[in-house]
Amino acid sequence: MDTQDYNKAENAVDKAKWTINDYADRAKDYIREQREKNEEPTHEGWMERARNNISDAWEDTKDAVSNAWETTKDLADDAWEKTKDAAEDAKAEVRKATN
């Protein structure tokens, strides 16, 4: 797994990790935005915004984890193939030396 995949996963987690103060600040922002649009802020609207943020973070996390899995799997498959090839080469060398 390369550093870029780790960074993507960490960023997704950081994005989803809201503290109590972050929630309060974001709730205030939501209320201000709704009032600026002359709309009534609602609990349901706030919950929808929070749900969307968490959903986006989850999708980012799934993508990063999937990419990490594929990268790791590809590296492992390549290493396995190289190991098998090296073992076959070693067997052939032993056969040559003993004949």
Secondary structure, 3 states (H helix, E strand, C coil): CCHHHHHHHHHHHHHHCCCHHHHHHHHHHHHHHHHHCCCCCCHHHHHHHHHHHHHHHHHHHHHHHHHHHHHHHHHHHHHHHHHHHHHHHHHHHHHHHHC
